Amino acid sequence: MSFAPETQIQYLKRRVTEGTDLKAASKEYVKSLFPIFQWIHRYNLRWFLHDFIAGITVALVVIPQAISYATKLVGLPPQFGLYTSFIGCLIYAVFATSKDVTIGPTAVQSLLVGQTIATYIPNATPAEKIMFAITLAFWSGVFQTFVGVFRLGVIVDFVPVPVIAGFTSGAGVQIIIQQLPGLFGIKGINTNSSPSYQVLYDFFSNIGNLAKYDAIFGVSAFFLILIVKYSFHAASKKVDSLKYIGFLCYALALIVFTSISYVVRDNKDIPLSIVKTIPYGLSGIQQANVALPYASTVFPAIPAVFVVGILEHIAVVKTYGRINGYTTDSNQEILAIGLTNVIASFVGGFPATASFSRSAIKSSCDVKTPLGTFFTGILVVIGLFTFTNVLYYIPTSVLAAIVITAIFDLFVNFTIIKSLWEVDIFDFIGFMIALITTWVANIEYAIYASVAWSLLVLLLRIARPRVNALVRTPSGDWMDPESVGFKSSIFRRESSSKYIRPDGILVFKIDESLTYPNSGYFTKRLKQTVIENFKYNAFHIYKVERKWDKSGTEQRYKYKTERSWNDDTEERVAERERQGLASLPPLRAIVLDFSSVSHVDYTGLQALLDAKDDVERFTGRAVPFHFANVRRNQLNALIRVHGIDSGHSLDATPGAPAPATARKSGGFIGFLKSALQTDYEEIELKQRREAAALEYFHFNVDDAVEAAHEETKSLLALMNYRTANQ
């Protein structure tokens, strides 16, 4: 049989005609645009109670934060923060694939919008600022919607998480410095367009001009928020319900100091800067100017707002999907924020995205579905129609305190910085470029600089791939001289050349470097392959906890009592069974062939850990990952796949809850101590972990498969026993 060569056009035509059912694909696409219809029929009273409690809690957080971000960061009247909040919550519930995310004003996005206003329309009137901000929401939302509708979310993969961590952490420092004059009531300092070092210099130069009572209110609110937030967080470890009081620290500060401000309103000896009038209900809404002539004013600011909105949102979505064990769709999420911004621009909303801090609170409240955000939106609307007159007396210095304390959640876990340095120096440099550029310039320049660095590194790796000549081993195998592997008595037996792959062992080859552009695709394909070829365990696993000590490792399983709100695994398995694939083996182990992989970066390592978590949830138990043909320069990264609890343990996303090990280390102080002191017990434990992990690295695929078979013999015996007794 001979095969005629085919052109690229012929190849594409063949793929379209053979592999695509246009009617079915169109139906599936339309269905994917409205995820709510895939789970709403399973909604129940228990989910409602959890969602309602989470919605109320987040509403009491978003109201003070939205007012603070609008006035102190964007430079708009406070009501526009509330308009942005309720629209984001109401729209997102319909299109969401994440139950934990809350869309609305965020610190980083608000700071960026404020900086673009100062850059592109300096000396603007309040009305011009409002029109610019809401029109910016419209056009950035249009482009985000375009990306979401046409499923072009792959563009997000070209910006690695360390870069997002860098400019977000840098923005956190910039926001704190920017709010210091407001906290102490110092007037006349340019905090929008000046770099951080200039604001800091001006602040200390004018410290003698502080407004005494503004400073008293601001500093008192600052410490009240911190005391309530962290004391009740610590107390919640013994009494879980106390965490809700900690969540309400912002609302509590707002109520206390607004009440005091109201009481002293007629005392001329206590001058205070206050918010003043907030329009009743929706009487203050405005619409975007969508005329093309005005668009030319807004367009230069769109790229940075567009990029930050998507990156910040997807980072939060992936983080809480990883923590709570469910799968999200980046394309659908981009569509959700795009539609949110477009619709919000017609009721006075400025650019919005996912909030790190409010999503963390929502997750801690054990929200069950995206309807939690819907309840938050309804409560914000009720607030606009009930107590806007009370908000007249909010001290502006208290808003500065709310902004500063909310920013603490934006910083990356300091223990992750060391991992960035050890795993991939280029990721570490990208993180530092984004961090430093944000400090000395602004977020917009930091985005451009860090994204340019990421693309430069990507192009260099494409242009200069690693090339090695193969050598022949005494056993007759050809191998890369840079490959590393573990050798024991069970390997390289004479029968190994006749070895047949046992049932239940998946051999998976990666034909490219595992880096940030393709890591999400790798995770998706591996999970899809497992679902299509192996038996599903309906006993829902939450995660595998691994605890290392001197005696070795101990594995503990945590199980769910019910399916996740968007878990469609059982439906996919049922569809597989309808196709006659009911009798499939359980997954015993996975072997990854890295012979074509020349590089693994931090995001690639994160993808491997996420894939491992997904596989363990599917099988209901721990699944060992064995590696073949791994190069020595990759070993420092890949060895972390074994001996680490989960993908959450190495999550570099700012705002991600710190893993237990990071919390025990004492945060930044613990990080400094670990860097300056030598812990010999910790070093010994690390060496033991690495020695045990090396057993999962092999010189070739045959060795890896045989080792996986030996490790999982007991499972194979159990499988054969059950088959014989059916």
C-alpha positions, 0 to 999 in steps of 0.5 A: 500500500502506498500513500500519496503526499498531501498538502497542508490544505488537503490535510486541513480539509481531511481533518475537518471532514473526518473529525468534525460533526458541525451540528454537534460541535455548534450545539456543544459550543452554545451550551458551553456559553451558559454553564449555569444550565449544566448544574442549576437543575441540581440546585438544592436547599443546602447549597442555597444556605451556603451560597446565601451566607457567603453572599451576605458575608462578601457583600459586607466586604465589597461595599467598603472596599468598592467605595474605597477603591473608587475614591482613593485609587480611581479618583471617582465618586464612591457610588461608581464603585458600588455600581461596578460591584453589583453589575459584576456580581449579577452578570458573572453568576450566569456565565461563571465556571468558578464558584469562588470568584467575585467580580468587581473593583479590585486594588490592582485594576483600580490603581491602573485605571487611576494611573491611565486617567492621570496619564492620558487626560491630565488635569481632567474634570471629575466629569471627564474622569468618570466618562473616561473610566466607564468608556474604558470599561466598555472598550476593554470589555468588547475586546475581552468578549471577542476573545471569549466568544472565539475561544482565544484564551490561549493568549493568557498562556503566554504570560507565566504566573511568576510575572503576574505575581511580580506586578501584583506584589509590586502594585501592592507596595505602590498602593500602600505608599500611595495611600499614606498621605490619605491615611494621615490627611496630608493634602497636595501630594500627587499620588496618581502619576508620580512613581512610588519613591517620589510619593514616599519622599513627598510624604515624609517631606510634608509629614508636618502638615498632617491633619491631626483628626484625619490621622487619628481616624485613619491610624485607629481604623488601620489597627482596628481592622488588623486586630479584628482580622487576624485575631479572629482568624487565629481564634477560628482555628478553635471555633470555626464560626468566628472567622465570619467576624474576621471577614467583617473587619472592613464593615466594622471599621466603617460602621464605628468610625462613620458613627463617630464622624456623625456624632462630631459632625457639628463640632468645629474643633474636630475637622474631618475630610468625609465622603459626603453625598452618595446619590440615592439608588441608581440615580447617579448612573451614567453611560459610556461614550461609545462614539468612535471619535471619543474612542481614540482618547481611550484606546491607548489605555486599553491594552494594559487594562485588557491584559491586567483584567484577564490575567488577574481574573484567570489567576484567581480562577485557577487558584481556587479551582486548584484549592477546591478541586474543580475544573474551570474554563479560561475562555468562558471566564474571559467571556464572563468578565468581558460581558460584565465590563460591557454591561457595567459601562452602561450603568456607570461601572469602571473596569472590573475583574476578579478580586483576590481578597473577596474570592478568598473570603467566599471560598472560606465561607464554603460557597457551593455555586456561582449563585453566591455572587448573585446574592452579593449583587442583590444585597449591594443594590439593596444597600444603594436604596437604603443607607446611602445617606448614612455613607455621607459621613465616612471619613476619607482616611478610614477608606485609605486604611481599608485600602492598605489593609486589603492590600496585604492579601496581594503579596506572593507567599515569600516561601515561593520566591525561593522555589522560583529561584531554584526551579527556573532562574528566568521565571525569577528574573521575570518576577523581579522585572515586574516587581521593580518596574511597578515600584519605580514606574507604574503597572502599565510599564511593568506589564509591557516590560515583563511580558516582553521578557517572557516572550524573549525567553520563549523565542530564545528557547525556540531559536536555541533548543538543547541538542545532544548526541546520543550514546550507546549503553553497554546494554545496547540502548541509545540514550541522551548522555544528559539523562538521569535515572534510578537503577535497582535490581529489578531493572535491565533483566534479560526479560525486560526486552520482552516486557509487555506493558501491564494493564492500568499503566499509562505511558504519556509522551510530551513532544515539547518543552513543558512551559507556560504556553502549553502547560494548561493544554498538557493538564487538559489532555492528560486528564482527558486521556485518563477519563477515556481509558481508565476506570472511574472511582465514584468515591470522590477524593478531595486530595491526598495529604502527604506528611514526611518525617524521618521514618518516611512518608505517610499518605492520608486521603480526604474525601468529599461527601458530594459532587462539586457543583460543576463536576461533569466527570460522571456524565463523561464516564456515562457517555463513554460507557454508552459507547461500549467502553464500560470494561476498563482497567483502573489506573495504577500508575503514569509514566511520562516520557521526557525524551523530547522535553528540553526544558521545564519551567515553574508553570510547567511544574505547577501543571504536573502537580495539578495533573497529579491532583486531577488524576488522584481525584478521578481514581480515588487514591494516590497514583505514582508518576514515573519519569523516563529520559529526564535531563539532569537540568530538569531534575531539580524541578521534577523531583518536587512532584514527589514529596509535595502535598499538591499543586497548591503547595507551589502556587505562586499566585498572589493572594493564594492562601499559604500552604500549612508549611508556609504558615508555620514558617512565619511568613516573611520573618520565617523566610528571612530566618530560613535564608540566614540560618542553617536547619540541619534537621530540615536539610536531612529531611530534604535529602531523604525526600530527594533520595526517595523521589529519585526512585521515580526517575529512569533511563528509559520507558521500559525501566519506568513501566517495570518499576511502576508495575512492581510498585503497584502489584498489590493493586493488580492482584486486587483487580484480578481478584475482583474480576475473578469473583464477579 
